[in-house]
Amino acid sequence: MGHLARWAATQPDKVALHFPESGETRSYAELDRRARLAAQWLLGLGLQPDETVALLCDNRPEFFEIAYAIRRAGLHYTPLSIHLRPREVAYVLQDSGAKAVIVSPALAELAQELVAQGAVGERLRFALGEGVPGYDSYEAGLAAHTPAPLPPRPVGRVFLYSSGTTGLPKGIRRAVLPPDQHAAPEADMHWKGWYGFDESTVYLSPAPLYHAAPNAYCMRTLNEGGSVVVLKKFDAAACLAAIEQYRVTHSQWVPTMFVRLLALPEAVRRQHDLSSHRCAIHAAAPCPAAVKRAMIAWWGPIIKEYYAGSESVGTTVIDSETWLRKPGSVGRAVNNVVIHILDENGVEQPPHEVGQIWFEGGPAFAYHNAPEKTSGARNAQGWQSLGDLGSLDEEGFLYLSDRRADLILSGGVNIYPAEIEAALAQHPAVREVAVVGVPHADFGEQVKAVVVARNPGGADPALAEALRDFARGQLAGPKVPRLVEFVDELPRSEAGKLLRRILKEQHRGG
């Protein structure tokens, strides 16, 4: 018996899912029933163990029933960002080998573009709810089945895609598990004790479910028998109201959300009872020290930070009290993992010296269909890296320098310059282009394109806006440059290599 089936049997009427904006709820019994129907439907489609289903879905109840159905049917599901453009979706569909695509009506325009442009190909395609033209009905599919017991199947898993240095996503696909592992704990359960998750947990998720962390912690809450409160999208005042209304105990945030919360009028910030809130988790981007101090002063020492990646090679954690003693740190490694800081020659660095962060002792991983990227993330000792830079102090606390050498972190979203540069370089007015992140008070960083125009006389605001429009047609919204500046030349080495460090120094003033 899996986690969901267990809770459906022991607490069938307990609300597993709250959706405040729509007022929808799902009890454990109803979530389990729908997941069993969906699993039978997936088997009826002829999908075989270890095959993949792509899910293009906003925050709605079906996301969870499909996730559990996939697990029961021994498949993989790949959640797609709702901000991707058709060519980006097409790449993930092709790379993942997805046999079917399930879409939400809220994304009907993108879903229909995928069909029109041939991105879906011959794959099975289905739409949730009221449906989308060109897609078969998910609800009709479920109605044709009964929630009968399933034959023994492997345990399916989520198949995540993480941004790559080329700008194209990198898949992180782990093998399905044997059938007897449906109720087995994760290999690393430090989070349960560290954050205090149990049957009484009420978890607030103000972020998109296609992101790795919200996805993971919602499912963890359900597996522990708690309740999840899912907001359609982040709204600072709505979050505070939800904490009070649902007596939220746990939540997860990115620094941009903290900035928005602190920007609320004092009267709004103080009008809600937040006394149930005992653990606020944050990650995804470095948090400005002043912002974190202000949040701790407001919410108390309930804020816990972690640093990790979808690759799961290692995790660090730090609580509020320790962070106040070591501001800026993201904590120490957990689960018997050891952190090493190495220079470009592989030499271990002393405390406070910046180098690449390597994890020793974490589980091995591989990027799907990308052996060269996998080998680049592993060194001769077998240690693994996310490509980030940082330093350790004498007590082994990690401090991040740049999350990655080229990475732009905007509102908790990882953005790589290379993909944006490749898109803009196709414009006939562009001779050269380089992209950097520059400070932004709300989002942490914003994307800036530094352009050498083919015709310097035409380098004006109209061309800048034309380049932004050009980018919008090819890139997800967060990747579109907010700023465009024209220069005579880009800084390059004698060998012609772009000196991105100097470019950042020149432009990080905004």
N, C-alpha and C positions, 0 to 999 in steps of 0.2 A: 504494500500500500504506500503510495507516494504522500508527500506532505499535504497537498491539497485535499486528497481523498480522506486523509486522517482527520483534518479539521472539519470537513463536511460531515463526517460521521459523529464527531464529538461535540461540535458547536455549530450545527447547521444554520441556525438563525442569526448568528453573529454577522454583522456587516463587515465584509472583507474590503469593499471598495466604496468610497464616497466621491462623487463628482459634484462639487458645490454649485457650479454655474448652471448645470442642467437639472440638479436635484436627483439625478440617478444614483442608485446604490446597487450593489451586488452582495447578497449573502454568500457565505461559504457554500451552502447547498446549491444555490443557483449558479455560482461560478464553476463549481465542480460539474454540474449537469451540462452546462454549455461547453465546457472543455472536453467532456466525454463525447458529446455530439460532434464537435469540431474534429476530434481525433478520428472518429469513425468516418467522417467525411473525407479527411485527408487520406486515410487508407483506401477509401472507395475511389479516389482519384488515381490510384495505382502508384502513389509515391513510395519509393523504397527506402529502407533505413539508410541514413547518412546523406540523403539528398536534401536540397535546400529550398526554402520558401522565402521570398523577399516580401517585406512588409512596409508599405508606404502609408503611414497612419498617423493622424494627430492623436492627442490624448483623449482616449475614449475606452469604454469597458472592454471592447473586443480585443484590444491589444493584449490584455492579460489572459483571456480565454484561449486565444491563439497560441500564446507563449506556452501555456500549460498543455495544450493539445499537441503542439510540436514536440514537447518533451515526452509525452506519452507515446507518440507515434514513432519516436526514434529518428526524428529529422533535425535539421538545423533551421533557425530562422534568422534572417538578416534584416535588422531594422534600418531603414533608409532615412537620412535626413530629409525633412520636408522642405528644406531650402535648396536642395540640389536642382541643377538644370538637367534637361533631358540627356545631354551627352554624358553627364556625370553619373546619372542613374544607369544609363546604358552600359557604362564601363563596369559598374559594380554587378549588374545582372550578368554580364558576360564573364567577369572574373570569378564570381561566386558559383557559376554554373546553376543558378536558380532555375528550378523546373516550373515554378508558379509565382505569380505576383498577386498580392492582395492589397487593394487600395481603399482609401477613405473618401467619401463624397466631398469632404472639405478640400480635397486635393484633386478635384475632378479635372480642372484645367491642365494640370501637369500630367495626370493620368492619360488624358486624351491626346496630349502632345506626344507621349511615349508611343502610343499606338500609331499616330499619324507619321511619326518619324521612323517607325520600324524598330524602335528600341526594345519592345516587348517580344518581337519575333513570333515564334510558334509556341511560346510558353503559355501555360494555362493562366487565365487572368480572371480575377473576381473582385467585386466591390462590396463593401460593407453597407449596412443600413439601407437607405433608399436607392442605392445603386449609382452607377456611372455608365453612360452610353458606351458601348463597345466592350463592356465587362459583364461576365455572368454574375448572378446574385449569390452572395455568400449565404444569406438567410434562406434562400430556396434550397441551397445545398444542404444546410443543416436540417431543414424540415424533412428531407428525404431519408433521414437516419434516426435511429433510436440510440439512447445512451447505454447501449449494452456493454458488457465487459469486453475489453480488448484482448486479442491474442498477445502472448509475450512479445515484447518489443524492446530494443535497446532504449537507453535514456537519451533523448535529444538534448541539444544545447543551443545557446545563442551563438551566432557567428558574426562577430563585430568587425567593422572596418575602421581603421585609424588613419589619420592623415599621414602621408609620406613626404619625404623631402623633395620628391618630384612634384608634389601637389596632388597627385592621384592617390586615392585611399589605398591603404594596405590592409588586407584581410588577415584576421587572426582566428584561425579555425582549429578547434580541438576536437578530437575524435569523440564520437558518441560513446556512452558507457554501457556496460553489460546490463541486462534486464534486472538483475538483483540490486541495482544501485539507485532505484527510484526514490528511496528515502534516506540515502546515504548523505552525511554532512559533506560540505566542501572540504577540500584538502587544507585550506587555511581558514580557520574559524576564529582568528584573533578578534575580528570585528564584533563578534557577538558579545564577548565579555568587555571589550574596550568601550563600546558604545552603550552596552546594557540593553540589547534587544531581547525581548521575550514576548510572551503571549499578551501582555498588557500594552505593548507598543502601539502608539498611534502615530504614523509617519506621514509628514507633509511633504509632497513632491511638487514643487513649483516649477519644475523644469520639463523639457520635452522627454518623453519616454524613449525616444530613439537614442538618446545619449547613454553611454555605458553605465555611468554611476547611478543616475536615477533608475534606470532599468534594473540594475543589480539590487539596489536597496529596497525598491518596491517589492521585488520578488523575495528578497530575504525576509522582509516583514511578513509577507503572506505565508512563507514557509514556517515562520515561528508562530503563526496563529494570531498575529496582530491585525490592525486595520490600517489601510492606506487612504489618505486624502489627496486626490489628484486635481490640481488646478489646470484649467485649459491652457493658460499661459501665465507667466509671472506678472503679478500686480502687487506692489508693496503693501498697500492698505488691505487688499483682499487676503494676503498671507496672515497679517495680524488678526483679522477677523476670523479666519479659519482656525488659527491656533486656539483662540478663545472658544469658538463654537464647538469644535470637535475634541477639545481637551488634548491637543497634540502634545506628544511627549518627545518626538524626535523629528528632525528636519535636516535638509541638505541644501547648501547654497554655494554660489560663486561670488567673488568679491564685488562684482557689479551690482548684485542684488543687495549686498550690504550698503553700498553707496546709495541706492534708491531708498532703502528703508530709512537710513539716517537723514535723507532729504525730506521726509514727510514732516508736516507741521507738528510741532510739539504736542498739540492737543490730540492729534490722531495717534501719535506714538504712545501716548499715555492712557488712551481711553479703553484699551483692551486688557483683559486679564490674561497674562501670559504665565501664570504660576504653574501650569501643568508641564511647561516646556523644560525638559531636563537635559537635552543633548542637541546642540546645533552643529552639524558637521559641515566643514567647508573644504574646498579643493579647487582644482582646475586651473588656477592662475595665482600668481603671487598677490597677496593682499597687502595694500599699503598699511604701514604700521599704525598711522593715525586712525585709519578706518577700523582696524581690528581692535585697537584700544577703546575706541568709542563704542563698539558693539559689546565688548566685555563689560564696560561700565554700565551699559543699558540692560543687557540680558543676564549679566552675572557670569561667573566662570564656567559656563556650560558649553563654550565653543571649543570644538576639537577639530584639528586640521590634519589632513593626510596628504601625502604625495605618493603617486603611483601612476601607472599607465595601463591601458587595456591589455598590454602584453603580460601583465601580472608577474614580472620578474622580481619585484620587490616593493615593499611599502614602508613608509615612515609615518609616524604619528606623533602628535604633540597636543597636550591639553593647555587650557588657558593659563593656569598657574605657572607652568614651565615656560610657556611662550612669554609671559610678562618678565620672566627672568632672563630669557634668551630671545628677545624680539627679532623677528625676521627668520627664525629657524623654522623648518618644516618637520623637525623631530628626529628621532632615532629609528633605525630599522627594527622591524618586528619579525617574528616567525623564524628566528635563527638565521636570518640573512645578514651578511656582512657587506658594508659599503666600502668601496675603494675609490679614491680620486687619482686618476692617472693623467699625465701630460700626453702630448701627441706622440711621444716615443714609448708610451706604456710604462713610464716611471712613476712609482707611487709618490704622491705629493704630501708634504708635511701639513699639519693643521693650518688653516686659514689661507692656503694656496689653492687657487681655482684650477680645476681640470675637469675632465669628463667623468661623469658618475657611472660607476660599474657596480653591479650587484652580484655577490657570490652566494650560492646556495639556494637561489630561487628556482622554481620549476622551469624547465626548458620550454621554449616556444619556437614556432616557425611562422614566418609570413607566408600566406597562401600564394602559391605560384610565383614566389619571389626569392629564390635561394640566395641571390646576391645581396638582397637586403637583410636576409636572416644572417648570413655570414658576417655582414658589416656590423651587426648588433651583438656579436659574440667574439671574444678574444681567445688567445691561445690557451689561457687558463680555464676557459669555459665560463667565464663571467659574462654577464649580459648587461646591455646598456640601452636606454631610451634615447641616447644622443644628447642628453642634457648636460649642462655645465654647473658646477657648484663646488663647495668646499666643506670640510668638516672642522669642528673645533676639537679641543683636547678631550672632550667627553663623548665624542662621536655624534654630535648633533649636526645635521645637514643644513646648509644654507645654499639656496639656489642662486646662481649668477644670472645666466640666461637660461630659460627653459630649454631652448635649443639655439644653436648659433644663429639660425635664420628665422626662427619661429616668431610669429606675431600672435599675441594673445589678446583677443578683443572680446570683451564680455564673456569670458570663459570658453570661447571658441578658438581652436588651434587653426592658424592660417599660415600657409607657407608661401613665400614670395614667388618661388619658381613657377607655380601654376599661373599666377596673375601676370607675371612677366611674359610667359609663353603666349597668353591670350592677347595682351596688348601689343606684342611684337608683330602680330598679324595685321595690325592697322597700317594702311599705306603711308600715313603721315609720321610714323614712328621709325626713327633710325635705331635708337637704343633705348632701353628702359630698365630701371631697377626699382624694386619695391622694398620699402622698410616700414617698420612700425614706429609711430611717433606717439608721445603721451596724449592721453585723453582722460579728462577728469572723471568721466562716468564709466567708460568701457575699459580703462586701463591703457589700452593702445588702440590706435586706429590705423588703417592702411593708407600709406602715401606712396604714390607713383612718381618717380623722378625720371623725366623723359628728355631725351635729345631728339628734337624734331628734325625731319628731313628738310623742311623749309623753316629756318629760324624766324623768318618774317611772319610766318603764320602761326607762331606759338602764342596763342592768346586765350582768353577765357572761353571763347566759343569752341576752340579745339579741345580744351580740357574737358568741357562738358560732353563733347562728341566722343572722347575716349572713355568717359564714364558710361555713356550709353552703350558703346561698343562692348564694354566689359559686362554690363548687365545682361547682354544677350548670351553670354557664355559661362558666366560664373554665378555661384550662389551668392545671395545678397551680402553676407558678411565679408566676402572677398573683394567686393567692388571698391576701388580706391575712393576714400572720402576726400582726399586731397590729391591734386596733380600739380607738380611744379616743373617748369621747363628750365633746363640748364644747357650750357654749351658743351660740356663733356662730363662723363662719369669718371670717378677715381679708379684707376686701374694700375696694376703692378707692371713692371717691365715686361713680364711675360703675357700681359693682356688680361690677367685675371681681375675680376671686379673686386675692389677692396671694400667689401660691405661694411667692415668695421668703421672705416673712415666715412663712408656714406651715412652711417647711423649717427656718427658724431656731428656731421654737418647738418643733419635734418631733425634730430630728436628734439630740438627746441620747438618744433611744430611749424 
